[in-house]
Amino acid sequence: MTARPLSEIFGAGRPLVGMVHLLPLPGAPLWRGSFDEVLERAVADARALVEGGFDGVLVENYGDAPFYPGRVPAETVAALAVAVREVARAVDVPVGVNVLRNDGPAAIAIAAAAGAAFVRINVHTGAMLGDQGWLTGEAHETLRLRARLGAPVAILADVLVKHATPPAGLEIGQAARDAWHRGRADGLIVSGAATGAATDPARIRAVKAAVPEAPVWIGSGLDAGNVAELLPLADGAIVGSTLMHGGVAGQGVDPARVRSFMAVAREVR
């Protein structure tokens, strides 16, 4: 089973996907005890993004830190599936899911069950060293699961993902080629060093040069101040921190900040 192309999922132009940072889910250290609260915030955030003009939303278990380096427990998969389904029913744009820190098979399964169109996978091929320890790519498992489920879910794979360090000697062009050609990702993501950190234009250009045929998206740090410079270099972007209350990741979407961002972004798409 192959995925629907990103151009078919989102249409022409440079798609802008806004983040829905879920509150802590059941089993997480900061779980608050009310799943209704989680769902209400998720749906409200998604609607605020779409009403502000975003082309898609990406749901992730941002509040679950510290994250598992690989497989997440059953309660996390179950909660994410319900949350993604509720968001998908609430908005009329493509919905994606990212299972932090790096559970690609769970993301595919959730997408197939909940009606999501795409997933983000932090380490799809190779390995990166993060605060969770080694994060190891499982493209071999993820793509086979997608085929077994018959789910045309697109895979957006990070290239040298944020909050992690690559093995010595691995350069960004080779990592991009591996994710695209050998991992068979459907799109590549380039980000800054951390959540909310601006993406280096040189890194975007390096990935585009290494894999000219691949859709390359910006994965962190896009804001009203740099969108005119950075967005024209890429094929799309995922936007999070700048849209949140106070510009802080995880604080819930601020409709006023969405409007301010989109007022600038519309001019350069």
C-alpha positions in Angstrom: 0.0 0.0 0.0 1.4 3.4 -1.0 0.4 6.7 0.4 -1.6 9.4 -1.2 0.9 12.1 -2.4 1.1 15.2 -0.2 0.0 17.3 -3.2 -3.2 15.2 -3.3 -3.8 15.4 0.4 -3.3 19.1 0.7 -3.7 20.4 -2.8 -1.4 22.9 -4.6 0.7 25.5 -2.9 2.7 25.3 0.3 0.5 23.7 3.0 0.6 25.1 6.5 -0.1 22.6 9.2 -0.8 23.8 12.8 0.0 21.8 15.9 -2.5 20.5 18.4 -0.4 19.8 21.5 -2.4 17.5 23.7 -2.6 17.8 27.4 -1.1 14.9 29.3 -2.8 11.6 28.5 -3.8 8.8 30.9 -0.6 7.2 32.3 1.6 10.3 31.8 3.3 11.8 34.9 1.3 15.0 34.6 -2.1 13.4 33.7 -4.8 15.6 35.3 -7.5 12.9 35.5 -10.0 14.3 33.0 -10.0 12.9 29.5 -12.9 15.2 28.6 -10.6 18.1 29.3 -8.0 16.7 26.9 -10.6 16.3 24.1 -12.2 19.7 24.6 -8.9 21.5 24.4 -7.8 19.4 21.3 -11.0 20.2 19.4 -10.9 23.9 20.4 -7.3 24.2 19.2 -7.9 22.4 15.9 -11.0 24.6 15.2 -9.0 27.8 16.0 -6.3 26.7 13.5 -8.7 25.9 10.7 -10.8 29.0 11.3 -7.6 31.0 11.1 -6.7 29.5 7.7 -4.5 26.5 8.3 -4.5 23.7 5.7 -4.2 20.9 8.2 -3.6 20.0 11.8 -1.1 17.6 13.5 -2.0 16.0 16.8 0.7 14.9 19.2 1.1 13.8 22.8 3.2 16.8 23.7 2.1 16.7 27.3 3.4 13.2 28.0 7.0 14.0 28.7 9.3 12.3 29.6 8.7 10.4 26.4 9.3 6.7 25.6 12.2 6.3 23.1 10.2 3.7 21.1 6.9 1.9 21.8 4.4 3.7 23.8 2.0 1.8 26.2 -1.5 0.7 25.2 -3.2 3.5 27.2 -1.3 6.1 25.1 -2.3 4.5 21.8 -5.9 4.3 22.9 -6.1 7.9 24.1 -4.4 9.2 21.0 -6.7 7.3 18.7 -9.8 8.8 20.4 -8.3 12.3 20.4 -7.3 12.1 16.7 -10.7 10.8 15.8 -12.5 13.6 17.7 -10.3 16.2 15.9 -10.9 14.6 12.5 -14.6 14.8 13.1 -14.4 18.4 14.2 -12.5 19.9 11.2 -12.6 19.5 7.5 -8.9 19.6 6.7 -6.4 16.7 6.7 -5.4 15.6 10.2 -2.1 14.0 11.1 -0.6 12.3 14.2 2.9 12.2 15.8 3.4 9.6 18.6 6.3 11.0 20.7 9.0 10.3 20.9 9.3 7.8 18.0 6.6 5.2 17.7 6.0 5.1 14.0 4.0 1.9 13.9 1.6 3.2 16.6 1.2 6.4 14.5 0.2 4.4 11.4 -2.2 2.3 13.4 -3.8 5.3 15.0 -4.1 7.1 11.6 -5.7 4.0 10.1 -8.3 3.7 12.9 -9.0 7.3 13.4 -9.1 8.6 9.8 -5.9 10.6 9.8 -4.2 11.3 6.5 -0.6 11.6 7.5 1.9 10.9 10.3 5.1 12.6 11.4 8.0 10.3 12.5 11.0 11.8 14.2 13.5 9.1 13.3 12.3 7.0 10.4 15.7 5.7 9.3 19.0 5.5 11.0 19.4 6.6 14.7 19.7 9.8 16.7 20.7 10.3 20.4 18.1 12.2 22.4 17.3 12.7 26.0 15.4 9.4 25.9 18.6 7.6 24.7 19.0 6.2 21.2 16.0 6.7 18.9 16.1 4.1 16.2 14.3 4.2 12.9 11.8 1.4 12.1 10.9 2.1 8.5 11.0 -1.7 7.9 8.2 -2.2 10.4 6.2 1.0 9.7 5.8 0.6 6.0 4.9 -3.1 6.3 2.3 -2.3 8.9 0.9 0.4 6.5 0.7 -2.2 3.8 -1.0 -4.8 6.0 -3.6 -2.3 7.1 -4.2 -1.0 3.6 -3.9 2.6 4.9 -2.8 5.2 2.4 -1.3 7.3 5.2 1.6 9.6 4.1 4.8 9.6 6.2 6.6 12.8 6.9 10.0 11.9 8.2 12.3 14.3 10.1 15.9 14.6 8.8 18.3 14.8 11.8 15.4 15.6 14.1 15.4 18.4 16.8 16.3 17.6 20.4 18.8 15.0 19.3 22.3 14.5 18.0 23.3 12.4 15.0 26.0 9.7 15.0 29.5 11.0 14.2 30.0 11.4 10.5 26.4 11.5 9.4 25.7 14.6 7.3 22.3 16.0 6.5 22.3 15.2 2.8 23.0 11.5 3.4 20.3 11.3 6.1 17.8 12.9 3.7 18.7 10.4 0.9 18.4 7.5 3.3 14.9 8.6 4.6 13.6 9.2 1.0 15.2 6.4 -1.1 15.6 3.6 1.5 13.0 4.5 4.0 10.5 5.5 1.3 9.2 8.5 3.2 6.6 10.6 1.4 8.0 13.9 2.6 11.0 15.2 4.6 11.0 17.6 7.5 13.9 19.9 8.5 13.8 21.7 11.9 15.9 23.8 14.2 17.7 22.4 17.2 14.7 22.4 19.6 11.0 23.1 19.7 10.3 26.6 18.7 13.9 27.1 17.3 14.0 28.6 13.8 15.1 26.3 11.0 18.5 27.2 9.4 17.9 28.1 5.7 21.2 26.2 4.9 19.7 23.0 6.2 16.6 23.4 4.0 18.7 24.0 1.0 20.9 21.1 1.8 18.0 18.6 1.9 16.5 20.1 -1.2 19.8 19.7 -3.0 20.2 16.1 -1.8 16.7 15.0 -2.8 15.3 17.4 -5.3 12.2 15.3 -6.0 11.2 15.2 -2.3 8.7 17.5 -0.7 10.7 19.3 2.1 8.8 20.9 5.0 9.9 23.2 7.7 9.4 21.6 11.1 10.0 24.2 13.8 10.5 27.8 14.5 8.4 29.4 11.8 6.9 32.7 12.9 5.6 36.0 11.6 9.1 37.4 11.7 10.8 34.8 9.5 8.0 33.2 7.4 8.8 35.6 4.4 12.4 34.4 4.4 12.0 30.7 5.1 8.7 29.5 3.6 9.6 30.2 0.0 12.6 27.8 0.5 10.3 24.8 1.4 7.3 23.0 0.1 5.2 23.3 3.3 5.5 23.8 7.1 4.4 22.6 10.5 3.8 25.5 12.8 3.4 25.2 16.6 5.0 27.4 19.3 4.3 30.8 17.8 0.6 30.0 17.6 0.3 29.2 21.3 -0.6 31.5 24.2 2.5 33.5 25.0 4.3 31.8 22.1 5.0 28.8 24.4 4.6 25.3 23.1 1.9 23.3 24.9 -0.1 26.3 26.1 -3.0 25.9 23.7 -3.7 27.7 20.5 -4.3 31.5 20.7 -6.6 32.6 17.9 -5.2 36.1 17.9 -1.7 34.7 17.3 -3.0 32.5 14.5 -4.5 35.5 12.8 -1.3 37.5 13.1 0.8 34.7 11.7 -1.5 34.0 8.8 -1.7 37.7 7.9 2.0 37.5 7.0 2.1 33.9 5.7 -0.7 34.5 3.1 1.5 37.0 1.3 4.4 34.5 0.7 2.6 31.2 0.0 
